[in-house]
Amino acid sequence: MYTNRVAVILLNWRNYSDTLECIDSIVSSGIDLRDVIVVDNDSQDESVNIIRRSIPDLEVLESGHNGGFAYGCNVGIRIALERNYPYIWLLNNDTLVNKQTLSEMLNIFSKPANREIGIVGSLIRYLKFPYEIQALGGGSINYLTGQTKNILEFGNLDRLDYITGASMLISRRVFERIGLLDERYFMYWEDVEFCVRAKKAGFGVAVATESVVLHKEGASIGSQSPKKILIQNEAQTKFFRSHYKFWPFTILTNSLGRSIKSIVRGDLKSLKYLWKKRI
């Protein structure tokens, strides 16, 4: 029997140590292990066996192939929806939570004035520098430059366009109205796209500022590797093509701006990648 109102979904890819640490913090926060679903995104290593041996009662699903963040999360989301959970919490496996993290997000949904809220985020802090804010829930979108920017100051929460997928508590009503995460996005922008789609459908997004998540960040792909640049380019282009009619101008502006910054930094190797995956 599943006792709680929230299904917690973690996506694992070749990072069982972070996943186990995250689950330990989840259980220590008071969340029932039976409400935690781990989806292994075809790690092709010992991740599944190690996680299952370490926590025998944990539900571990295998996605079958690595279709990206959205694909893997959707495997768990479908199961949670079938079990009639009213809320689904997407949480990065390289995070740690505390006893107030989930309850503070649920408090946002419980207020009568927040009936139209569909997605709630947390105050994300860096694990190595816990007094430094990584994001207040999420960020804003600049449709002219094609960039997103994390909200870092409480006075800027009115600019919040999306909740980051690092910690995203979603009402099932959102999935019932707009569907699941868009699996055309392998990595990056899928959380932005989902929130924009939800807002277009009439839902609001909000931040529970007392809900703290500590985030390691960057465990899947190294910083500014060629692979990361190409994945970002493809996802960014998909997003603006879908949600902004002047998208060619946005992509051109973005590519030019990033190219100039690359030249200034002396990073000429990245130049050839900045213009790829743009159509």
Secondary structure as GFF3:
##gff-version 3
##sequence-region A 1 279
A	DSSP	beta_strand	6	12	.	.	.	ID=ss1
A	DSSP	alpha_helix	16	28	.	.	.	ID=ss2
A	DSSP	three_ten_helix	33	35	.	.	.	ID=ss3
A	DSSP	beta_strand	36	40	.	.	.	ID=ss4
A	DSSP	alpha_helix	47	54	.	.	.	ID=ss5
A	DSSP	beta_strand	59	62	.	.	.	ID=ss6
A	DSSP	alpha_helix	69	82	.	.	.	ID=ss7
A	DSSP	beta_strand	87	91	.	.	.	ID=ss8
A	DSSP	beta_strand	95	97	.	.	.	ID=ss9
A	DSSP	alpha_helix	101	110	.	.	.	ID=ss10
A	DSSP	three_ten_helix	112	114	.	.	.	ID=ss11
A	DSSP	beta_strand	117	126	.	.	.	ID=ss12
A	DSSP	beta_strand	133	136	.	.	.	ID=ss13
A	DSSP	beta_strand	138	142	.	.	.	ID=ss14
A	DSSP	beta_strand	147	150	.	.	.	ID=ss15
A	DSSP	three_ten_helix	154	159	.	.	.	ID=ss16
A	DSSP	beta_strand	162	163	.	.	.	ID=ss17
A	DSSP	beta_strand	167	171	.	.	.	ID=ss18
A	DSSP	alpha_helix	172	178	.	.	.	ID=ss19
A	DSSP	alpha_helix	190	200	.	.	.	ID=ss20
A	DSSP	beta_strand	204	215	.	.	.	ID=ss21
A	DSSP	alpha_helix	226	243	.	.	.	ID=ss22
A	DSSP	alpha_helix	247	265	.	.	.	ID=ss23
A	DSSP	three_ten_helix	268	270	.	.	.	ID=ss24
A	DSSP	alpha_helix	271	274	.	.	.	ID=ss25
###
